[in-house]
């Protein structure tokens, strides 16, 4: 806790899903100066706003979480926006942080930066062995360029920038918007809406054969804070649970936990995305002692409970029409 006592920390995206949990972890550790810039005041796509943010806050540490994110559909619809906004925010912010003498810059990237056919489990050394999966390549490459920038700035300027590569996250406060959500919140919402409407099925994109690894958001926040405290090397570090599950198995698990007793119609005309995802997480454990603590079942229970408590409740008229 003494590490954080007098540190001034800017957490971009600190009001978002992952960011809000990171801010909570920082405060638990005794960090008294945490600043969360809001996009209405500081637009991180604009250099002038970044300069004003750093001048206003004078941070010792920047944890960069702000990003344009979404599921396969959102990435496929707007690849240009996903590339430009993620690249421009990170590149300009890191450059200005260097100019302002920030002590440490934490790049939080994405598993989407890995090549499409990376052998499982993904090792950090595999990052440069091919092109990312096409449906989210623009996003993955934009975030990947920040790893290059961090390494280059360390070489030329001695700038202490570290890079973390988290897998798919989930948990309370996730994005449940059907247009932009990732697979876990999308499936949870589909199950509840099917029960609300009395339907006996849900439609899910793809074949269900693709696999993913998921990390509970509070575990991810813990990993980011630990890395900020303890890790100062140039090599990127995987952040995950190290456990793989197919989308079909995940769907069955969520149906069971939500209480939905219907069936799944798999829409094979829609993409599966990357065939498999599972990380080698040994470097995180070795370098800064991170091991995921929350099982997928327990994390899903907490996420479903949160959604049940916060989801929009059907109106009385709707409930009468769909008993």
C-alpha positions in Angstrom: 0.0 0.0 0.0 3.0 2.4 0.6 3.6 2.2 -3.2 0.3 4.0 -3.9 0.2 6.4 -0.9 1.5 9.5 -2.8 1.1 8.4 -6.4 -1.1 10.5 -8.7 -2.8 8.1 -11.1 -4.9 8.8 -14.3 -7.1 5.9 -15.3 -8.5 6.5 -18.8 -11.7 4.7 -19.2 -12.0 4.6 -15.4 -15.7 5.1 -15.5 -16.2 2.1 -17.8 -16.6 -1.6 -17.2 -13.0 -2.7 -16.4 -11.9 0.8 -15.4 -14.4 1.2 -12.6 -13.1 -2.0 -11.0 -9.5 -0.9 -11.4 -10.3 2.4 -9.7 -11.9 0.5 -6.8 -8.8 -1.7 -6.4 -6.5 1.4 -6.4 -8.6 3.0 -3.6 -8.5 -0.3 -1.6 -4.7 -0.1 -1.8 -4.6 3.4 -0.4 -4.2 5.4 -3.6 -5.6 8.9 -2.7 -5.1 10.6 -6.0 -7.0 8.8 -8.7 -8.3 10.9 -11.6 -10.9 9.5 -14.1 -11.1 11.7 -17.2 -14.6 11.9 -18.8 -14.9 12.0 -22.6 -17.2 15.1 -22.5 -14.4 17.1 -20.9 -11.2 15.4 -22.2 -11.6 13.8 -25.7 -8.6 11.5 -25.9 -8.8 11.6 -29.7 -7.7 15.2 -29.6 -4.1 16.2 -28.8 -5.1 19.4 -27.2 -7.4 17.6 -24.8 -4.7 15.2 -23.8 -2.2 18.0 -23.2 -4.8 19.7 -21.0 -5.6 16.5 -19.1 -1.9 15.9 -18.2 -1.4 19.6 -17.3 -4.5 19.5 -15.1 -3.6 16.2 -13.3 0.2 16.0 -13.3 0.1 12.2 -13.0 2.9 9.9 -11.9 1.2 6.9 -13.6 -1.2 6.6 -16.5 -3.2 3.4 -16.8 -4.7 3.5 -20.3 -8.0 1.5 -20.5 -10.1 3.8 -22.7 -11.0 2.0 -25.9 -13.6 1.6 -28.6 -14.7 -2.0 -28.1 -17.4 -4.3 -29.2 -18.3 -7.8 -30.3 -17.8 -9.5 -33.7 -20.7 -7.6 -35.2 -19.6 -4.2 -34.1 -16.0 -4.8 -35.3 -17.3 -6.0 -38.7 -19.5 -2.9 -39.1 -17.0 -0.3 -38.2 -13.4 -1.5 -38.6 -12.2 2.0 -39.6 -13.6 3.6 -36.5 -12.2 0.8 -34.3 -8.8 1.1 -35.8 -8.6 4.9 -35.8 -10.0 5.7 -32.4 -8.0 3.0 -30.6 -4.7 3.9 -32.3 -5.0 7.7 -32.1 -6.0 7.7 -28.4 -3.1 5.5 -27.3 -0.4 6.9 -29.6 -1.1 10.5 -28.7 -1.6 9.8 -25.0 1.7 7.9 -24.7 3.6 10.6 -26.6 2.3 13.3 -24.4 2.8 11.3 -21.2 6.5 10.9 -22.2 6.8 14.7 -22.8 5.2 15.4 -19.4 7.6 13.2 -17.6 5.1 10.5 -16.5 6.9 7.8 -14.5 5.0 4.8 -15.8 2.5 4.1 -18.6 0.4 0.9 -18.5 -0.9 -0.2 -21.9 -3.8 -2.6 -21.6 -4.2 -4.3 -24.9 -6.2 -7.3 -26.1 -6.0 -11.0 -26.9 -7.4 -10.0 -30.4 -3.9 -8.9 -31.3 -2.7 -12.5 -31.5 -2.5 -14.2 -34.9 -5.6 -16.1 -36.1 -4.1 -19.6 -35.9 -1.8 -19.2 -32.8 -1.1 -22.5 -31.2 -2.9 -23.0 -27.8 -2.0 -21.9 -25.2 -1.0 -18.5 -26.7 2.5 -17.6 -25.5 3.7 -14.0 -25.6 6.4 -14.9 -28.1 3.7 -16.0 -30.6 2.3 -12.4 -30.9 4.2 -11.6 -34.1 3.8 -14.9 -35.9 0.9 -13.9 -38.2 -2.2 -11.7 -38.9 -5.1 -11.5 -36.4 -8.5 -13.0 -37.1 -10.1 -10.9 -39.8 -13.3 -9.9 -38.0 -11.4 -7.9 -35.4 -8.1 -7.4 -37.0 -8.4 -3.6 -37.2 -9.0 -3.4 -33.4 -6.3 -5.9 -32.6 -3.7 -4.3 -34.8 -4.4 -0.8 -33.4 -3.8 -2.1 -29.9 -0.8 -4.0 -31.0 0.8 -0.9 -32.3 0.8 0.5 -28.7 3.0 -2.4 -27.7 5.5 -1.4 -30.5 5.3 2.2 -29.4 5.9 1.2 -25.7 9.0 -0.8 -26.7 10.3 1.9 -29.0 9.9 4.6 -26.3 11.7 2.4 -23.8 14.6 1.9 -26.2 15.0 5.6 -27.2 13.8 7.6 -24.2 14.0 5.1 -21.3 10.2 5.5 -20.9 8.8 3.0 -18.5 5.8 1.6 -20.5 4.5 -1.9 -19.9 2.1 -3.9 -22.0 -0.6 -6.3 -20.8 -2.7 -8.6 -22.9 -6.0 -9.6 -21.2 -8.5 -12.2 -22.6 -12.2 -11.7 -22.9 -13.6 -10.1 -19.7 -17.0 -10.4 -18.1 -18.7 -9.5 -14.8 -20.9 -7.0 -13.1 -21.3 -3.7 -15.0 -20.5 -5.3 -18.3 -22.1 -4.0 -21.5 -25.3 -5.8 -22.2 -26.3 -3.8 -25.3 -27.2 -6.3 -28.0 -25.6 -4.2 -30.7 -22.1 -4.0 -29.1 -21.8 -6.6 -26.3 -19.4 -9.5 -26.1 -20.6 -13.1 -25.9 -21.3 -13.6 -22.2 -23.5 -10.5 -21.7 -25.1 -11.2 -25.0 -26.0 -14.8 -24.1 -27.3 -13.7 -20.6 -29.5 -11.1 -22.1 -30.8 -13.5 -24.8 -31.8 -16.0 -22.1 -33.7 -13.5 -20.0 -35.5 -11.9 -22.9 -36.6 -15.4 -24.2 -38.0 -16.1 -20.8 -39.7 -12.7 -20.7 -41.3 -13.3 -24.1 -42.2 -16.9 -23.6 -40.0 -18.1 -26.5 -38.6 -21.7 -26.5 -35.4 -20.8 -28.2 -32.5 -18.4 -28.6 -30.5 -17.7 -31.7 -26.7 -17.6 -31.3 -24.1 -16.6 -33.9 -21.7 -19.2 -35.4 -21.5 -23.0 -34.9 -20.6 -23.0 -31.2 -17.4 -24.9 -31.9 -15.0 -21.9 -31.4 -13.4 -21.8 -28.0 -12.6 -18.8 -25.7 -11.0 -18.1 -22.4 -12.7 -15.7 -20.0 -11.5 -13.7 -17.0 -13.7 -12.3 -14.3 -13.4 -8.5 -14.3 -12.3 -8.2 -10.6 -9.4 -10.6 -11.3 -8.4 -8.6 -14.3 -8.4 -5.4 -12.2 -6.2 -7.1 -9.6 -3.8 -8.2 -12.3 -3.5 -4.6 -13.7 -2.8 -3.1 -10.3 -0.3 -5.8 -9.4 1.5 -5.3 -12.7 1.6 -1.5 -12.2 3.1 -2.0 -8.8 5.6 -4.8 -9.6 6.4 -5.1 -13.3 8.8 -2.9 -15.2 10.0 -5.0 -18.2 9.5 -4.5 -21.9 8.0 -7.9 -22.7 4.1 -8.0 -22.9 2.3 -10.2 -20.4 -0.8 -12.3 -20.9 -3.6 -11.8 -18.4 -6.1 -14.6 -18.2 -7.4 -17.6 -16.3 -5.7 -20.3 -18.5 -8.9 -22.2 -18.9 -10.6 -22.8 -22.3 -14.3 -23.5 -23.0 -16.2 -23.8 -26.3 -19.0 -21.4 -27.0 -21.5 -24.3 -27.1 -20.4 -25.4 -23.6 -20.6 -21.8 -22.4 -24.1 -21.4 -23.8 -25.3 -24.5 -22.0 -23.8 -23.2 -18.7 -25.5 -19.8 -19.0 -28.8 -21.4 -19.9 -28.6 -23.6 -16.8 -27.6 -20.7 -14.5 -30.3 -18.3 -15.8 -33.0 -20.9 -15.7 -33.8 -20.9 -19.4 -35.0 -24.3 -20.5 -35.3 -23.8 -24.2 -33.1 -24.7 -27.1 -30.4 -23.0 -29.2 -30.6 -22.3 -32.9 -27.0 -21.9 -34.1 -26.8 -19.4 -37.0 -23.9 -20.8 -39.0 -24.2 -18.0 -41.6 -22.5 -15.7 -39.0 -18.8 -15.9 -38.2 -17.3 -17.9 -35.3 -14.4 -15.5 -35.1 -11.0 -16.9 -34.0 -11.1 -20.7 -33.8 -9.5 -21.0 -30.4 -8.3 -18.8 -27.6 -6.5 -19.7 -24.5 -3.4 -18.0 -22.9 -0.3 -19.3 -21.3 -0.4 -17.2 -18.1 2.8 -18.4 -16.5 4.7 -15.1 -17.1 2.1 -13.1 -15.0 2.4 -15.5 -12.1 6.2 -15.5 -12.3 6.7 -11.7 -12.7 4.1 -10.2 -10.4 2.3 -13.0 -8.7 -1.0 -12.9 -10.5 -3.2 -16.0 -10.6 -6.9 -15.8 -11.4 -9.1 -16.7 -8.4 -12.7 -16.7 -9.7 -14.0 -19.8 -11.4 -16.1 -19.4 -14.5 -19.2 -20.8 -12.7 -18.9 -18.4 -9.8 -18.2 -15.5 -12.0 -21.2 -16.2 -14.2 -23.4 -16.5 -11.1 -22.3 -13.1 -9.9 -22.7 -11.6 -13.4 -26.2 -13.0 -13.8 -27.2 -11.8 -10.3 -26.1 -8.3 -11.2 -27.9 -8.3 -14.5 -31.1 -9.6 -12.9 -31.0 -6.7 -10.4 -30.2 -4.0 -13.0 -31.8 -5.1 -16.3 -34.8 -3.2 -17.7 -38.0 -4.8 -16.4 -40.7 -5.4 -19.0 -43.7 -3.0 -18.7 -47.0 -4.2 -17.4 -48.6 -4.0 -20.8 -45.8 -6.0 -22.3 -46.1 -8.6 -19.6 -49.8 -9.0 -20.3 -49.2 -9.4 -24.0 -46.4 -11.9 -23.3 -47.4 -13.9 -20.2 
